């Protein structure tokens, strides 16, 4: 009997989901997010407003990539040359491409490159900050306000770990951004100098599956890092703010990031929940040339699920629709929940056009039905 009990307990242990230990994160603020759905997998003061230091430059790169071209030649404004260290050492009037400045911005965090890009893109640092803040709102940031393109401590310049993760996830959708942050070294010449730009992101070299992103440090912010990694179809974004100061804090930001990523990959799996174009069901069409309308899923949807989690799908669809109907028209939605929490609402749309019956169509229909009405 005792042996049977031990076997039973062992079986329960084997079939139970393996849960990873909570990450030991020293940072004041931190977040781990699944990129595609934006689902938060772990957090610590994720909505706390803090100085973001040079992680700010992620948004700077986004604005430049969306408003300029990589081969555009920039004539460096003298204001850029007065930027504080870390800097390239640009000279006033130096001619350099947007792409070269972006390498310096993202790989070695050059503050003069940030200012040069901002002035070239928007005419002034202040005008560029307006673009940054508009973009932050459009992305869904709730407590972010940018004053500078380089992240130096100035005025009310701040963000939150969650907001910065949203910005980083958005940036990763840009192929040129990903190519730049994944570059280890680049050499180039301008009309006034030669440069060798090295990537200061240790995470990119040391962590399996790392995509890189951006380090940061100021006296107010402490050591910060926004990182991303991909394994087995799962892309995770992590942000740590104020991991510490001095040499200890510099090392802790890497430890914190590895701890978050290890927790995510050990405790979660990626699951494709909905596929774009998948058939849902047919519904009746009122006063249409066709009697039934096929409904399909509008877009792909997948997310990270922890090893002990399951999802549910609830479809909100009317029993009938009125013609006319246009292909792609939203008819309902699929609500995805995990542990009772809604993580996504995906539109359910019409697969094809259906025209409305005209006057003569309805008259002909009545004529055809007339004999039956006399019986």
Secondary structure, 3 states (H helix, E strand, C coil): CHHHHHHHHHHHHHHCCCCCCCCCCCCCEEEEEECCCCCEEEEECCCCCECCHHHHHHHHHHHHHHHCCCCCEEECCHHHHCCCCCCCCCCCCCEEEHHHHHHHHHHCCCHHHHHHHHHHHHCCHHHHHHHHHHHHHHHCCCCCECCCCCCCCCCCCEECHHHHHHHHHHHCCCHHHHHHHCCCEEEEECCCCEEEEECCCHHHHHCCCEEEEEEEEECCCEEEEEEEEEECCEEEEEEEECCCCHHHHHHHHHHHHHHHHHHHHHHEEEEEEECCCCEEEEEEEECECCCEEEEEECCCEEEEEECCCCEEEEEECCCEEECCECCCCEEEEEEEEECCEEEEEEEEEECCCECECCHHHHHHHHHHHHHHHHC
